[in-house]
Amino acid sequence: MTAVRKNPDAFAFQVMLGLCLIWGCQQVLIKSAAVDIAPVMQAAFRNGIAAVLVGLLVCFRGGWSLVGSTWRAGLLAGALFGLEFLFIAEGLKLTSAAHMSVFLYTAPIFTALGLHFMMPSERLRLLQWLGILLAFAGIALAFAGGVSLEHLDGRMLLGDAMAILAGLAWGATTVVVRGSRLSEAPATLTLFYQLAVGFVGLVLIALVSGQIADFSLTPLAVGSVLFQGIVVSFVSYLTWFWLLRKYLASNLAVFSFITPLFGVTFGVLLLDEPLSLNFVIGAVMVLLGVIMVSAEAWVRQQLRKLVG
């Protein structure tokens, strides 16, 4: 019997606030530790550590029996997951953590577009299409923040583009999971595929690009990798899946969009990153658009209350 999911309560809000705080600081942490360890190696190590922990959990709970029917989709989801973190790692070399935090969260837009064409039950409604238009208008405006009359900041624009490509890869990963047998598999097995395949792919890329030995075992480097591997990729992801089993996903999604706000705040306060007015206004448009797409039912409910 399927458990009845409820609206988020005060406890769920507190947990989501903690998760958003964790997710929001990871881009800043990657960029801060980049002086001691290449971002692509941070991503590889974090995936490797979390893959071992999740693999042990799968052994404890069971779930390996479904590998025979899910491995193809698992490899594809893992490849896309690794590609997401490759774009994040390389993008953070060029753009700010604040920009990465906002543009990465375009992922639900790409998920919604992919599912719209794949599944009849996932057709986009008018409000969602309006949200997509608003989000892309916000991206265009935010991109304009990297342009001045004196010069074009090509490095930042390229980094911003990589952030959006990371969001695209994240969205495509979700489409693969939703549209394959992974949708019926335990969340731990799906997460293991993503982490393990992502780890192998990122290590190979680091090896080919000559970044495999580009790290120093400083406290900052070790702390960054351990935090990302244990706290972010293991504890926070499993906590998120636990919340999804108990609470309505659409309402939780609204809370999750606090994450970019934390990311921007940490980038400004800890890394002294500048913010242009164009970017701030564009970022707000992007987040509002994403909320309209991913939490359409909740938005309609709030609009009815406002009108009524």
C-alpha positions as CSV (number, residue, x, y, z in Angstrom):
1,M,0.0,0.0,0.0
2,T,1.4,3.4,-1.0
3,A,2.0,5.7,2.0
4,V,-0.1,8.9,2.0
5,R,2.2,11.9,1.6
6,K,1.4,15.1,3.6
7,N,2.1,18.8,3.3
8,P,5.4,19.8,4.8
9,D,5.2,20.7,8.5
10,A,7.6,22.7,10.7
11,F,9.9,19.7,11.1
12,A,10.1,19.3,7.3
13,F,10.8,23.0,6.9
14,Q,13.7,22.8,9.4
15,V,15.2,19.8,7.7
16,M,14.8,21.4,4.2
17,L,16.5,24.6,5.5
18,G,19.4,22.5,6.7
19,L,19.6,20.7,3.3
20,C,19.5,23.9,1.4
21,L,22.3,25.3,3.6
22,I,24.4,22.3,2.8
23,W,23.7,22.3,-0.9
24,G,24.1,26.1,-1.1
25,C,27.7,26.1,0.3
26,Q,29.1,23.3,-1.9
27,Q,29.9,25.5,-4.9
28,V,31.7,28.0,-2.6
29,L,33.6,25.1,-1.0
30,I,34.7,23.7,-4.3
31,K,35.9,27.1,-5.5
32,S,37.7,27.8,-2.2
33,A,39.5,24.5,-2.2
34,A,40.4,24.8,-6.0
35,V,43.8,26.2,-5.0
36,D,44.8,22.9,-3.4
37,I,42.8,20.4,-5.4
38,A,41.4,20.6,-8.9
39,P,37.6,20.9,-9.0
40,V,37.3,17.8,-11.2
41,M,39.3,15.8,-8.7
42,Q,37.1,17.1,-5.9
43,A,34.1,15.8,-7.8
44,A,35.7,12.5,-8.5
45,F,36.8,11.9,-4.9
46,R,33.4,13.0,-3.5
47,N,31.6,10.6,-5.8
48,G,34.0,7.7,-5.0
49,I,33.6,8.2,-1.2
50,A,29.8,8.4,-1.4
51,A,29.6,5.5,-3.9
52,V,31.3,3.2,-1.3
53,L,28.9,4.4,1.5
54,V,25.8,4.0,-0.7
55,G,27.0,0.6,-2.0
56,L,27.4,-0.7,1.6
57,L,23.8,0.6,2.3
58,V,22.5,-1.2,-0.8
59,C,24.2,-4.4,0.5
60,F,22.6,-3.9,3.9
61,R,19.1,-3.2,2.6
62,G,19.2,-5.4,-0.5
63,G,18.5,-4.1,-4.1
64,W,21.3,-5.7,-6.1
65,S,18.8,-8.1,-7.6
66,L,17.5,-5.3,-9.8
67,V,20.8,-4.6,-11.5
68,G,20.1,-7.0,-14.3
69,S,17.1,-5.0,-15.5
70,T,18.4,-1.5,-14.7
71,W,22.1,-1.4,-15.5
72,R,21.7,0.2,-19.0
73,A,19.6,3.1,-17.7
74,G,22.0,3.2,-14.7
75,L,25.0,3.6,-16.9
76,L,23.3,6.4,-18.8
77,A,22.1,8.2,-15.6
78,G,25.6,7.9,-14.2
79,A,27.3,9.2,-17.3
80,L,24.9,12.3,-17.2
81,F,25.6,12.7,-13.5
82,G,29.3,12.7,-14.1
83,L,28.9,15.1,-17.0
84,E,27.0,17.5,-14.7
85,F,29.8,17.6,-12.2
86,L,32.4,18.0,-15.0
87,F,30.6,21.1,-16.1
88,I,30.3,22.4,-12.5
89,A,34.0,21.7,-11.9
90,E,35.2,23.4,-15.2
91,G,32.7,26.2,-14.9
92,L,33.8,27.2,-11.5
93,K,37.2,27.9,-12.9
94,L,35.7,30.6,-15.1
95,T,32.6,32.0,-13.3
96,S,31.6,32.8,-9.7
97,A,30.1,30.4,-7.2
98,A,27.0,32.7,-7.1
99,H,26.4,32.4,-10.8
100,M,26.9,28.6,-10.7
101,S,24.4,28.3,-7.9
102,V,21.7,30.0,-9.8
103,F,22.2,28.7,-13.3
104,L,22.6,25.1,-12.0
105,Y,19.0,25.3,-10.7
106,T,17.7,25.6,-14.2
107,A,17.6,21.8,-14.1
108,P,13.9,21.5,-13.4
109,I,13.2,23.4,-16.6
110,F,15.0,20.9,-18.7
111,T,13.4,18.0,-16.8
112,A,10.0,19.4,-17.5
113,L,10.7,19.9,-21.2
114,G,12.1,16.4,-21.5
115,L,9.2,14.7,-19.8
116,H,6.7,16.8,-21.8
117,F,7.8,15.1,-25.0
118,M,8.3,11.7,-23.5
119,M,5.3,11.1,-21.3
120,P,1.7,12.1,-22.1
121,S,1.0,12.4,-18.3
122,E,3.7,15.0,-18.0
123,R,2.4,17.6,-20.5
124,L,3.2,21.2,-19.6
125,R,0.4,23.5,-18.7
126,L,0.1,27.2,-19.6
127,L,1.5,28.4,-16.3
128,Q,4.5,26.1,-16.7
129,W,5.2,27.4,-20.2
130,L,5.0,31.0,-18.8
131,G,7.5,29.9,-16.2
132,I,9.9,28.6,-18.8
133,L,9.7,31.8,-20.8
134,L,10.3,33.8,-17.6
135,A,13.3,31.7,-16.6
136,F,15.0,31.9,-20.0
137,A,14.3,35.7,-20.1
138,G,16.0,35.8,-16.7
139,I,19.0,33.8,-18.1
140,A,19.3,36.3,-20.9
141,L,19.2,39.3,-18.5
142,A,21.7,37.6,-16.1
143,F,24.0,36.9,-19.0
144,A,24.0,40.5,-19.9
145,G,25.5,41.2,-16.4
146,G,28.8,39.8,-17.9
147,V,28.8,42.4,-20.6
148,S,30.0,46.0,-20.2
149,L,30.5,48.8,-22.7
150,E,34.3,48.6,-22.1
151,H,34.8,44.8,-22.5
152,L,33.2,41.5,-22.8
153,D,34.0,39.1,-19.9
154,G,34.2,36.0,-22.1
155,R,35.5,33.8,-19.4
156,M,32.6,34.4,-17.1
157,L,30.1,34.0,-19.9
158,L,31.7,30.6,-20.8
159,G,31.5,29.6,-17.2
160,D,27.9,30.7,-17.0
161,A,27.2,28.6,-20.1
162,M,28.8,25.6,-18.5
163,A,26.6,26.1,-15.4
164,I,23.5,25.9,-17.6
165,L,24.9,22.8,-19.3
166,A,25.4,21.3,-15.9
167,G,21.7,22.1,-15.2
168,L,20.8,20.5,-18.6
169,A,22.8,17.3,-17.6
170,W,21.1,17.2,-14.2
171,G,17.7,17.6,-15.8
172,A,18.5,14.9,-18.4
173,T,19.5,12.6,-15.5
174,T,16.1,13.0,-13.9
175,V,14.4,12.3,-17.3
176,V,16.4,9.1,-17.7
177,V,15.5,8.0,-14.1
178,R,11.8,8.8,-14.6
179,G,11.5,7.3,-18.0
180,S,13.3,3.9,-17.3
181,R,13.1,1.0,-14.9
182,L,15.1,3.1,-12.5
183,S,11.8,4.7,-11.5
184,E,10.8,1.5,-9.8
185,A,14.2,0.7,-8.3
186,P,15.3,1.7,-4.7
187,A,16.6,5.3,-4.5
188,T,19.9,3.9,-3.1
189,L,20.5,1.8,-6.2
190,T,19.8,4.7,-8.5
191,L,22.1,6.9,-6.4
192,F,24.8,4.3,-6.5
193,Y,24.7,4.1,-10.3
194,Q,25.1,7.9,-10.5
195,L,28.0,8.1,-8.0
196,A,29.9,5.0,-9.2
197,V,29.7,5.7,-12.9
198,G,30.3,9.4,-12.3
199,F,33.5,8.6,-10.3
200,V,34.9,6.4,-13.0
201,G,34.2,8.9,-15.7
202,L,35.6,11.9,-13.8
203,V,38.8,10.0,-12.9
204,L,39.3,9.1,-16.6
205,I,38.8,12.7,-17.6
206,A,41.2,13.9,-14.9
207,L,43.7,11.3,-16.2
208,V,43.4,12.4,-19.8
209,S,43.5,16.1,-19.0
210,G,46.5,15.7,-16.7
211,Q,44.7,16.8,-13.6
212,I,44.9,13.4,-11.9
213,A,47.8,14.5,-9.6
214,D,46.7,18.1,-9.3
215,F,46.1,18.2,-5.6
216,S,47.7,18.8,-2.3
217,L,46.6,17.1,0.9
218,T,45.9,20.3,2.8
219,P,43.3,20.5,5.6
220,L,41.1,22.6,3.2
221,A,41.4,20.0,0.4
222,V,40.7,17.0,2.6
223,G,37.9,18.8,4.5
224,S,36.2,19.9,1.2
225,V,36.3,16.4,-0.2
226,L,35.1,14.7,3.0
227,F,32.3,17.2,3.5
228,Q,31.1,16.8,-0.1
229,G,31.4,13.0,-0.1
230,I,29.9,12.2,3.3
231,V,27.6,15.1,4.2
232,V,26.5,16.3,0.7
233,S,26.5,13.2,-1.5
234,F,25.6,10.6,1.1
235,V,23.7,12.1,4.1
236,S,21.9,15.0,2.4
237,Y,20.8,13.0,-0.7
238,L,19.4,10.2,1.4
239,T,17.7,12.6,3.7
240,W,16.1,14.2,0.6
241,F,14.8,10.8,-0.6
242,W,13.4,10.1,2.9
243,L,11.5,13.4,2.9
244,L,10.1,12.6,-0.6
245,R,8.6,9.4,0.9
246,K,6.8,11.3,3.6
247,Y,5.8,14.7,2.1
248,L,4.4,16.1,-1.1
249,A,7.2,16.5,-3.6
250,S,5.8,19.7,-5.2
251,N,5.8,21.5,-1.9
252,L,9.2,20.3,-1.0
253,A,10.5,21.5,-4.3
254,V,9.5,25.1,-3.4
255,F,11.6,25.0,-0.3
256,S,14.6,23.6,-2.3
257,F,14.8,26.8,-4.2
258,I,16.2,28.5,-1.1
259,T,19.5,26.7,-2.1
260,P,20.6,29.2,-4.8
261,L,19.9,32.1,-2.3
262,F,22.4,30.5,0.1
263,G,24.8,29.9,-2.7
264,V,24.8,33.6,-3.8
265,T,25.0,34.8,-0.2
266,F,28.0,32.5,0.6
267,G,29.7,33.6,-2.6
268,V,29.3,37.3,-1.8
269,L,30.2,37.0,1.9
270,L,33.0,34.3,1.8
271,L,34.5,34.8,-1.6
272,D,33.8,38.6,-2.0
273,E,32.1,37.9,-5.4
274,P,30.6,41.0,-7.0
275,L,27.0,41.0,-8.2
276,S,25.6,43.1,-11.0
277,L,22.1,44.4,-11.0
278,N,21.4,42.6,-14.2
279,F,22.4,39.3,-12.6
280,V,20.3,39.9,-9.4
281,I,17.1,40.7,-11.4
282,G,17.8,37.9,-13.8
283,A,18.4,35.4,-11.0
284,V,15.1,36.3,-9.4
285,M,13.3,35.8,-12.7
286,V,15.0,32.4,-13.2
287,L,14.0,31.2,-9.7
288,L,10.4,32.4,-10.1
289,G,10.2,30.7,-13.5
290,V,11.6,27.4,-12.1
291,I,9.1,27.5,-9.2
292,M,6.3,28.0,-11.7
293,V,7.4,25.0,-13.6
294,S,8.3,22.5,-10.9
295,A,5.6,23.5,-8.4
296,E,2.8,24.5,-10.7
297,A,0.0,23.0,-8.6
298,W,1.3,24.9,-5.5
299,V,1.6,28.1,-7.5
300,R,-2.0,27.8,-8.8
301,Q,-3.2,27.2,-5.2
302,Q,-1.5,30.3,-4.0
303,L,-2.9,32.3,-6.9
304,R,-6.4,31.2,-6.1
305,K,-6.0,32.3,-2.5
306,L,-4.7,35.6,-3.7
307,V,-7.5,36.2,-6.1
308,G,-10.1,34.8,-3.7
